Amino acid sequence: RISVADSTGPPLAVEESKKGGSFDLEQGRGRRPSGSSTAASNSPRVQPKNSEGGLTVEVVRPAAPIAGGDQIRVLVVDDDAGQRLMLKAMLEREGFAVDTAVNGKEMVLAATSSTVYGAILTDGFMPILTGWDATLQIRALEKAGGVTLPLTIIGITGATSPEEVQRGKDVGMTDLLPKPVSSRELLRKTILKYLPEGS
């Protein structure tokens, strides 16, 4: 039994929404993307179940994060509305489906929902829970659940000193891109680089 907690409050109980349709965390709902039943069944996931006192982790297998020809779904996490909208527009023009979140707490909720993500793009410095702390929590849940194919988490931050790059590696980020990201092609190539073959 594992609790998801932010750095300023009590443990966060993760609860899946029962509502359908595509979702946007900024509207407060966690929903399965349309046409994702095949993808969800073919991805190693940390699947939360609400239980008294914490989070029970269940692993769903096997391999590819996206299957059956569905769009690759990406989560963009940033407390800056302008950055969220810019990245969302760039990714959608490259053919990705995009959800957004405003802080690390919502990032953890999304990563442990039934929605299947090919990648998460996250800022580092955010209120409530930073991108680094959210990544740590997600990696801890994956480890506890025995996940062998972790989520791709790409940090997008203005802090790109050697110390900050190392910080990203230490918490388990897959890669790090500097702000501002001006190239749609760079975003696409970075995401696709970490997708398993055949996905």
N, C-alpha and C positions, 0 to 999 in steps of 0.2 A: 504494500500500500504506500503510495507516494503522494505527497501534497505538492501542488504547484503554488509557489508563493511569490509575491512581489517584495521589493526591498523595504517597503514602508508599511506593510499591513499584514493581516493574518493570511493563512494559506488560502489559496483560491481553488474552489471546487469547480472542476471543469464539467460543464453540462452541455450535451448536444441538443440543438434545437430540433423540433419535429417538423419545422416548416420546410416546404420545398422551394425549388427554384435556384437561380444563381445567387451568390450572396456578396454582400459588402459589409465588413465588420463595423464600418462607421455607422451603419444603421442598426447595429446591435444584434445581428442574427448570424448564426453559423449554419449554413445550409449547403446541401449537396449540389454541385453543379449539374446542369442538365446533361443527360447522357453519360453520367460518370459511374454507373453501376458496374460496368465491366472494368473500368480503371480501378475502382476502389477494391475490387476483388483480386486484382493482380498486383497490388502494391504492398510492400512490407510497411505496416503502419503501426504507430502507437495509438491504439484505439481506447479512449477513455470510457470508463463506466462510473457514473456517479455512485458513491457509497458513503455511508456515514463516516465522518472523520477524515476523509481524504480521497485520493484518486486510485482506483484499481486499474492497473495497466494490462491490456490484452494485446497480443501481437497478431496481426493478420498478415499472411504471406501469400505468394512469393513476390516476384522481382520488380518488374518495371513500374516507374511512377505514373506513366501514362501508357495506356494500351488501347487497341481497337481503333486507332485512327482519330481519337479524340484530340481536341486542342490541348496543348500544354498549358496548364493553369499556373500562374505566378502570383505570389502574394507580395505586394509592395508595402513596406512599413516605414513610415516617417511622420513625425509630428508637424512637419512643415507642409501645409496644404499645397503650396505651389510645387514643391518637389514631388509630392504624390501624384498630382495631376500630370506633371511633365513626364515622369517615368511611365505612368499608366498609358498616356497617349503614345509614347515611343514604342512600348511593348505591343500595344494593340495594333500599331501599324506594321509590326513585324509578325503579326499573326497569332500572338499569344492571347489567352483569356486572362484577365487581370482582376484580382480583388485587392482591396486596400485596408490598412489598419493604421492607427495613430500612435501606438506605443507598444512596448515589448510585452505587456500583459495580454493585449489582443493578439499579438503574434503567437504566444504560447497557446492561447485558446484555438486559434486557427490551425496551428500545426497538429493539435490533438483532436481536431474535429473529424468528421467523416469526409471532408473535402480533400481531394488528392492533389498535392502541389508538386510540380516539377522542380520548382525553386522558390526560395524566399529571398527577396532583396530587402535589406534592412539598414536603416540609419543606426549609428552607434549611440549618440547622445539623445535621449528622449526622456520625457517625464514618466513617472509611475514605475516603469521598468525599462532599463536601457536595452539596446540591441545585444550588447555583450552578455548581460545577465539572462536575457531571454534565450539566447543561444545555449548558454550553460544549462538552463533548465530543460530545454528540448533534448540536448545530448544526454542528460542524466536519465530522462524518461526513455529514450531509445535504448540506452545501455541496460536499464532495468527490465525493459521488455524484450531484450535479446534481438533487437533489430540489426541486421547485417548490412543493410543498404540505407545509410542515414540520409535525411533530407539535405538537399543542397541549400546552404545558407550563405548568401553573398553579402558581405558588408559593403555599404556605399556611404562613405563618410569623408568629411573634409580633413579629418585627422589621419594623415598618411605618413607620419614619422616612423622610423624603424621600430620604435617602442610600441606604437599603436598597431602596426602590422603584426608584431609579435603577440600583442594582446589578443588580436583577432584569432590568430592561430591557437593560442592557449585555451580559448573558450570553445574552440571547435568550429569556427567559421571555415567554410570551404574555400573561399577566395575573398579578395578585397578589391574594390574599385574606388578610385578617388572621385569626389564631387568637384565640379558638376560633371555628370556623364553627358557628353554631347553627341555620342555616336550610337545610333540604333544598332548598327552592325556589331559594335563591341558588346553591347548588351546581349544580343542574340547569340553571338559566338561564345560568350562566357557561359551562358545558361546551357546551351547545347553541348558544350565541352564536357559537362558533368553528368549528362543523361546517359543511362546505360545503353549499350548497343541494342538496337531493335525496338527502342521505345519511341 
